[in-house]
């Protein structure tokens, strides 16, 4: 399962919000929305990076533990036969 942010989509939306802020009569409103979206983007990007690191750490640990568990299970099965 892949997770992430569509960076191009975010960039295009930010450009749209900037244009609205410049050309509309309500710049403060559009700038507020732009800041909110930027904050959400940064939080999400941070969480995605943490999730990717966590997945890498898990896979390293799994690769280390799996052979030990399989070996222990084989030894246990030999004792019972």
ZALUMTOR-605813 format. One record per residue (C-alpha): residue number from 1; z, x, y. Coordinates in steps of 0.25 Angstrom, whole numbers. Last residue first. Layout:
N
resi_c3_c1_c2
NUM_Z_X_Y
...
This chain:
81
resi_c3_c1_c2
81_66_39_-146
80_77_36_-135
79_78_51_-132
78_63_52_-130
77_63_40_-120
76_74_47_-111
75_66_59_-110
74_53_51_-107
73_61_44_-96
72_67_56_-90
71_53_62_-89
70_47_50_-83
69_59_50_-73
68_57_64_-69
67_42_63_-68
66_44_51_-58
65_54_57_-49
64_46_67_-42
63_33_59_-40
62_42_47_-36
61_49_56_-25
60_36_60_-19
59_31_46_-20
58_43_41_-12
57_42_52_-2
56_27_48_1
55_31_34_2
54_42_36_12
53_33_45_20
52_22_33_21
51_33_23_24
50_39_32_35
49_25_33_41
48_23_18_40
47_36_16_47
46_33_25_58
45_19_19_60
44_25_5_60
43_35_9_71
42_24_15_79
41_15_3_78
40_27_-6_81
39_30_1_94
38_15_2_98
37_14_-13_96
36_26_-16_104
35_21_-7_115
34_7_-13_115
33_14_-27_116
32_22_-23_128
31_9_-17_134
30_2_-30_132
29_13_-38_139
28_15_-28_150
27_0_-28_153
26_-1_-43_156
25_-12_-45_165
24_-22_-40_155
23_-31_-28_156
22_-23_-16_154
21_-13_-22_144
20_-24_-29_137
19_-31_-16_136
18_-19_-9_131
17_-16_-20_120
16_-31_-18_115
15_-29_-3_114
14_-16_-5_107
13_-24_-15_97
12_-35_-4_95
11_-24_7_92
10_-17_-2_82
9_-29_-6_75
8_-33_8_74
7_-20_12_69
6_-19_2_58
5_-5_4_54
4_0_8_40
3_3_3_26
2_-4_6_13
1_0_0_0
